[in-house]
Amino acid sequence: MGAGMRFEDLLVWKRSARLCSEVYRSFSQSRDFGFKDQITRSALSIASNIAEGYERDSDRDRLKFLSYAKGSCAEL
């Protein structure tokens, strides 16, 4: 990717990190622990996969992790 750019600078990563935080806050009082776990893990997975993909060396790997992030969006 661009020289000197970090995944933390990407708007999509910032938005996904905020979404994750909002999901954790929204479900903090939920007593449905299985559902809560699945929802919070899928939310965290979005930002994590964007970050991991951005740090990969090949376009193929980058696209694979962005596809994982998209799948986590659908799951959420």
Backbone torsions as a table, in degrees:
resi	resn	phi	psi	omega
1	MET	NA	-169.8	-175.2
2	GLY	-63.6	140.7	-179.5
3	ALA	-61.5	131.2	178.1
4	GLY	82.3	-10.9	179.0
5	MET	-78.1	145.2	176.7
6	ARG	-120.9	153.3	179.7
7	PHE	-61.2	-27.3	179.7
8	GLU	-65.5	-16.8	178.9
9	ASP	-86.5	-12.2	-177.9
10	LEU	-74.7	129.4	178.5
11	LEU	-58.8	-40.8	-179.2
12	VAL	-63.2	-37.1	178.3
13	TRP	-69.7	-42.1	178.5
14	LYS	-59.8	-43.5	-179.9
15	ARG	-66.6	-39.1	179.8
16	SER	-69.7	-34.5	177.0
17	ALA	-67.2	-39.8	176.1
18	ARG	-64.7	-42.3	178.1
19	LEU	-59.1	-44.9	179.5
20	CYS	-58.6	-46.0	179.6
21	SER	-61.1	-42.4	179.2
22	GLU	-65.3	-39.4	178.8
23	VAL	-64.1	-46.8	178.9
24	TYR	-59.0	-42.6	179.0
25	ARG	-64.9	-44.4	-176.8
26	SER	-64.5	-32.8	-176.5
27	PHE	-101.8	9.0	-175.7
28	SER	-60.9	-30.8	-178.3
29	GLN	-98.1	-0.3	-177.8
30	SER	-65.4	136.5	178.2
31	ARG	-100.7	-1.4	175.1
32	ASP	-86.2	82.4	-167.9
33	PHE	-65.2	-35.1	178.3
34	GLY	-65.5	-47.2	178.9
35	PHE	-64.6	-46.1	179.5
36	LYS	-57.2	-44.6	-179.6
37	ASP	-62.6	-45.0	-178.9
38	GLN	-63.8	-44.4	-178.4
39	ILE	-66.5	-45.6	-178.2
40	THR	-69.1	-35.6	177.7
41	ARG	-67.0	-40.0	179.1
42	SER	-67.3	-36.9	177.3
43	ALA	-64.4	-44.8	179.0
44	LEU	-64.8	-34.5	-178.4
45	SER	-63.3	-31.0	-179.4
46	ILE	-60.9	-58.3	-179.1
47	ALA	-63.7	-38.5	-178.7
48	SER	-63.7	-43.3	-179.5
49	ASN	-71.4	-33.3	174.3
50	ILE	-62.9	-46.5	179.8
51	ALA	-62.0	-47.3	-178.3
52	GLU	-64.8	-41.6	178.1
53	GLY	-62.5	-41.0	-179.4
54	TYR	-63.9	-29.9	-178.9
55	GLU	-85.5	-6.2	179.6
56	ARG	-74.9	154.6	-175.3
57	ASP	-87.6	-21.9	-177.1
58	SER	-113.2	150.0	176.8
59	ASP	-60.9	-36.9	-179.9
60	ARG	-60.3	-48.0	178.2
61	ASP	-65.0	-41.2	179.7
62	ARG	-58.1	-47.5	-179.4
63	LEU	-65.1	-35.4	178.5
64	LYS	-60.6	-46.0	-178.7
65	PHE	-72.4	-32.0	174.3
66	LEU	-66.8	-33.7	175.2
67	SER	-66.0	-39.9	175.7
68	TYR	-60.4	-42.3	179.9
69	ALA	-62.3	-41.4	178.9
70	LYS	-63.2	-41.5	177.1
71	GLY	-61.7	-39.5	178.1
72	SER	-65.9	-34.0	175.1
73	CYS	-61.5	-44.5	-179.8
74	ALA	-63.9	-41.2	179.1
75	GLU	-62.8	-43.3	-180.0
76	LEU	-64.2	NA	NA
